[in-house]
């Protein structure tokens, strides 16, 4: 027998393929059980539902790691992000948006970036200069940055910024005789469930 469970993150299911037997409870659709299904048998399944989650994508990140002989490693990341969800239709009013905090549920107001616990001299800026709307919390095993772009990101909107920090080299640089090994993360946690299209690392 065959049984298929489809679970979506909302109770608002507009429509779905109805192949009996099936059962729907809110955002969960159970198809089957089906018996005596022939090999390689297929049937198209479509589920149409509302998803207001923001789709934030890192389209490109250039990570520059500069190793100093004086006990410091400087990390600088040039990050390009894009809201790859449904594009905003019609005009946008920042005034209306700020008055109603429940408006634009699919927009991105801010996100949390996680840096190493030993990160210091952190900076966050773009082509216009320092972005002062960020907030930094130093915790026991990490540094948490609440990054807020200069404007909210709606579908199709982009943001470019530079994030940098220093860490002590003794935490990441190892050597045996004349051989040295740099052991660092390939990429920091930029935001939850991040998708990265292109990563360039320079040392």
C-alpha positions as CSV (number, residue, x, y, z in Angstrom):
1,X,0.0,0.0,0.0
2,X,1.0,3.6,-0.5
3,X,0.3,6.6,1.7
4,X,1.4,10.2,1.2
5,X,1.3,13.1,3.7
6,X,1.5,16.7,2.6
7,X,2.1,19.2,5.4
8,X,2.1,23.0,4.7
9,X,2.9,25.8,7.2
10,X,-0.6,27.3,7.0
11,X,-4.2,26.4,7.6
12,X,-5.1,28.5,4.5
13,X,-5.2,25.8,1.7
14,X,-6.9,27.3,-1.3
15,X,-7.2,24.1,-3.3
16,X,-5.5,20.7,-3.8
17,X,-5.7,17.6,-6.0
18,X,-8.4,15.3,-4.8
19,X,-7.6,11.7,-5.3
20,X,-9.8,9.4,-3.2
21,X,-9.3,8.3,-0.5
22,X,-7.9,11.5,1.0
23,X,-8.4,13.5,4.2
24,X,-7.6,17.2,5.0
25,X,-7.3,18.8,8.4
26,X,-6.1,22.4,8.2
27,X,-2.6,22.3,6.6
28,X,-2.3,18.6,6.5
29,X,-3.5,16.5,3.6
30,X,-3.3,12.7,3.8
31,X,-3.6,10.7,0.5
32,X,-4.3,7.0,0.7
33,X,-3.8,4.3,1.6
34,X,-3.8,3.1,-2.0
35,X,-3.3,-0.6,-2.8
36,X,-2.4,-2.5,-5.9
37,X,-0.4,0.4,-7.4
38,X,1.5,-0.7,-10.5
39,X,5.3,0.0,-10.8
40,X,6.2,3.4,-12.1
41,X,2.6,4.7,-11.9
42,X,2.4,8.4,-11.4
43,X,-0.2,11.1,-11.0
44,X,0.2,14.8,-10.8
45,X,-0.4,16.4,-7.4
46,X,-1.0,20.1,-6.9
47,X,-1.5,22.0,-3.6
48,X,-2.3,25.7,-3.7
49,X,-1.8,27.5,-0.4
50,X,-0.9,30.9,1.0
51,X,2.7,31.4,2.3
52,X,3.5,34.8,3.7
53,X,7.0,33.7,4.9
54,X,9.7,36.0,3.5
55,X,12.0,34.3,1.0
56,X,15.4,35.9,1.7
57,X,18.3,34.7,-0.5
58,X,22.0,35.6,-0.4
59,X,22.6,36.1,-4.1
60,X,26.3,36.7,-3.6
61,X,28.8,36.8,-0.7
62,X,32.5,37.7,-1.0
63,X,34.3,36.7,2.2
64,X,37.8,38.1,2.7
65,X,39.9,36.6,5.4
66,X,43.1,38.5,6.2
67,X,45.6,36.7,8.5
68,X,48.0,39.0,10.3
69,X,51.4,38.0,11.7
70,X,50.5,39.9,14.9
71,X,47.9,37.6,16.3
72,X,44.7,38.9,14.5
73,X,42.4,37.6,11.8
74,X,40.2,40.2,10.0
75,X,37.1,39.0,8.3
76,X,35.1,41.1,5.9
77,X,32.0,40.0,4.0
78,X,30.4,41.9,1.1
79,X,26.9,40.5,1.1
80,X,24.1,40.9,-1.5
81,X,20.6,39.8,-0.4
82,X,17.4,39.7,-2.3
83,X,13.8,39.0,-1.3
84,X,13.0,36.3,-3.8
85,X,9.4,35.9,-2.8
86,X,6.3,37.3,-4.6
87,X,7.1,40.7,-5.9
88,X,5.4,43.8,-4.4
89,X,2.6,45.2,-6.6
90,X,1.6,48.8,-6.4
91,X,3.1,51.7,-4.5
92,X,4.9,51.6,-1.1
93,X,4.4,54.1,1.7
94,X,7.0,54.0,4.4
95,X,4.7,56.1,6.6
96,X,1.8,53.6,6.3
97,X,4.1,50.7,6.8
98,X,5.6,52.1,10.0
99,X,2.1,52.9,11.4
100,X,0.8,49.4,11.0
101,X,3.3,46.9,12.4
102,X,1.1,44.0,11.1
103,X,1.3,45.2,7.5
104,X,3.6,43.5,5.0
105,X,3.9,40.1,6.8
106,X,6.1,38.8,3.9
107,X,8.5,41.8,4.2
108,X,11.9,41.5,6.0
109,X,12.4,44.2,8.6
110,X,15.4,42.6,10.2
111,X,17.2,39.3,10.7
112,X,19.8,37.8,13.1
113,X,23.4,37.1,12.1
114,X,25.6,34.9,14.3
115,X,29.3,35.6,14.6
116,X,32.0,33.8,16.6
117,X,32.0,34.4,20.4
118,X,35.5,36.1,20.1
119,X,34.4,38.6,17.4
120,X,35.3,42.2,18.1
121,X,35.5,45.5,16.3
122,X,32.3,44.6,14.5
123,X,31.1,47.0,11.7
124,X,28.0,47.0,9.5
125,X,27.8,49.5,6.6
126,X,26.9,50.1,3.0
127,X,27.8,52.5,0.3
128,X,26.2,55.3,2.2
129,X,28.2,54.7,5.3
130,X,27.7,53.1,8.7
131,X,24.2,51.6,9.3
132,X,23.3,52.5,12.9
133,X,20.0,50.5,13.1
134,X,21.8,47.3,14.0
135,X,22.0,45.9,17.6
136,X,24.7,43.6,19.0
137,X,24.4,41.1,21.9
138,X,27.5,39.4,23.2
139,X,26.5,36.0,24.6
140,X,28.6,33.2,26.2
141,X,29.2,31.2,23.0
142,X,28.4,33.6,20.2
143,X,27.8,37.2,19.1
144,X,24.3,37.9,17.9
145,X,23.7,40.8,15.5
146,X,20.2,42.0,14.8
147,X,20.7,43.5,11.4
148,X,18.1,46.0,10.1
149,X,18.5,47.2,6.5
150,X,17.9,50.9,5.7
151,X,14.5,49.9,4.3
152,X,12.3,46.8,4.6
153,X,12.7,44.2,1.9
154,X,9.7,43.2,-0.2
155,X,9.6,40.7,-3.0
156,X,12.1,41.6,-5.7
157,X,13.9,44.2,-3.5
158,X,17.7,43.9,-2.8
159,X,20.2,45.1,-0.3
160,X,24.0,45.3,-0.4
161,X,26.1,45.7,2.7
162,X,29.5,45.0,4.3
163,X,30.0,43.2,7.6
164,X,33.4,42.9,9.2
165,X,35.0,41.8,12.5
166,X,38.3,40.6,14.1
167,X,39.1,37.4,15.9
168,X,42.3,36.3,17.6
169,X,44.4,34.0,15.4
170,X,45.2,31.5,18.1
171,X,41.6,30.2,17.9
172,X,41.8,29.4,14.1
173,X,45.5,29.2,13.1
174,X,47.6,26.1,13.7
175,X,51.1,25.3,12.7
176,X,53.6,22.4,12.7
177,X,57.1,23.6,11.8
178,X,56.8,25.5,8.5
179,X,53.2,24.2,7.8
180,X,50.2,26.4,8.7
181,X,46.6,25.5,8.8
182,X,43.7,28.0,8.9
183,X,40.5,26.3,10.2
184,X,37.4,28.6,10.1
185,X,33.8,28.4,9.0
186,X,33.3,28.5,5.3
187,X,30.5,31.0,6.0
188,X,28.8,32.6,9.1
189,X,25.1,32.2,10.0
190,X,23.7,35.1,8.1
191,X,20.0,34.4,8.8
192,X,17.8,31.3,9.5
193,X,17.2,28.9,6.7
194,X,19.6,30.8,4.5
195,X,20.1,30.0,0.8
196,X,23.4,31.1,-0.7
197,X,23.6,31.3,-4.5
198,X,27.3,32.3,-4.9
199,X,30.1,32.3,-2.3
200,X,33.6,33.6,-3.1
201,X,36.3,33.2,-0.4
202,X,39.6,35.0,-0.5
203,X,42.5,34.5,2.0
